[in-house]
Amino acid sequence: MFSVLLLSLALALDAFCVSFIEGAITKKRSIILALKLAFTFGIFQAVLAFFGALLGKAIEPLFKEIKIEALGGTLLVMIGVQTLMEHLF
């Protein structure tokens, strides 16, 4: 449960940072724009988390011998390395 809370915090901080930057560069600031951003991020994060959980449960039998945590960690490291490579080169 603690890992789910940490993941939720990370996703919320990510959405906060993107919205913060969007608000900083937007010339026309309004409550409506802020609400649209918040609603859009909220819907996408909820829907994608839901479908991700469903997909994870569906493919769980395929990875019985592999520790799922190791697979998830490996995927996150690969995404991080890809992001670094894109920005450095």
C-alpha positions as CSV (number, residue, x, y, z in Angstrom):
1,M,0.0,0.0,0.0
2,F,2.9,2.4,0.8
3,S,4.3,1.9,-2.7
4,V,0.9,2.8,-4.2
5,L,0.9,6.0,-2.2
6,L,4.4,6.9,-3.4
7,L,3.4,6.2,-7.0
8,S,0.3,8.4,-6.6
9,L,2.4,11.2,-5.1
10,A,4.9,10.9,-8.1
11,L,2.1,11.1,-10.6
12,A,0.5,14.0,-8.8
13,L,3.8,15.9,-8.7
14,D,4.3,15.2,-12.4
15,A,0.9,16.6,-13.3
16,F,1.5,19.6,-11.0
17,C,4.8,20.4,-12.7
18,V,3.3,20.3,-16.2
19,S,0.4,22.4,-15.1
20,F,2.7,24.8,-13.3
21,I,4.8,25.3,-16.4
22,E,1.7,25.6,-18.6
23,G,0.3,28.3,-16.3
24,A,3.7,30.1,-16.3
25,I,4.0,30.3,-20.1
26,T,0.3,31.0,-20.9
27,K,-0.3,34.7,-21.5
28,K,-4.1,34.5,-20.8
29,R,-4.5,33.1,-17.3
30,S,-7.9,32.2,-16.1
31,I,-9.7,29.9,-13.6
32,I,-11.4,28.1,-16.6
33,L,-8.0,27.2,-18.1
34,A,-6.8,25.9,-14.8
35,L,-9.9,23.8,-14.3
36,K,-9.6,22.4,-17.8
37,L,-6.0,21.4,-17.2
38,A,-6.9,19.8,-13.8
39,F,-9.9,18.0,-15.2
40,T,-7.9,16.7,-18.2
41,F,-5.0,15.4,-16.1
42,G,-7.3,13.9,-13.6
43,I,-9.4,12.0,-16.2
44,F,-6.4,10.7,-18.0
45,Q,-4.5,9.6,-14.9
46,A,-7.6,7.8,-13.5
47,V,-8.5,6.0,-16.8
48,L,-4.9,5.0,-17.6
49,A,-4.3,3.7,-14.0
50,F,-7.5,1.7,-14.2
51,F,-6.7,0.1,-17.5
52,G,-3.1,-0.5,-16.4
53,A,-4.3,-2.4,-13.4
54,L,-6.7,-4.4,-15.6
55,L,-3.9,-5.2,-18.0
56,G,-1.5,-6.1,-15.2
57,K,-4.0,-8.6,-13.8
58,A,-4.6,-10.0,-17.3
59,I,-0.9,-10.7,-18.0
60,E,0.0,-11.8,-14.4
61,P,-0.2,-15.5,-15.3
62,L,2.4,-15.0,-18.0
63,F,5.0,-13.9,-15.5
64,K,4.6,-16.4,-12.6
65,E,8.3,-17.3,-12.6
66,I,9.5,-13.7,-12.8
67,K,9.2,-11.2,-9.9
68,I,6.8,-8.6,-11.1
69,E,8.6,-5.9,-9.1
70,A,11.8,-6.6,-11.0
71,L,10.0,-6.4,-14.3
72,G,8.4,-3.1,-13.3
73,G,11.7,-1.7,-12.1
74,T,13.4,-2.8,-15.3
75,L,10.8,-1.0,-17.4
76,L,11.1,2.2,-15.3
77,V,14.9,2.1,-15.7
78,M,14.6,1.6,-19.4
79,I,12.2,4.5,-19.8
80,G,14.6,6.7,-17.7
81,V,17.6,5.8,-19.8
82,Q,15.7,6.4,-23.0
83,T,14.6,9.9,-21.6
84,L,18.2,10.7,-20.7
85,M,19.5,9.6,-24.1
86,E,16.9,11.7,-25.9
87,H,17.8,14.8,-24.0
88,L,21.6,14.4,-24.0
89,F,22.1,13.4,-27.6
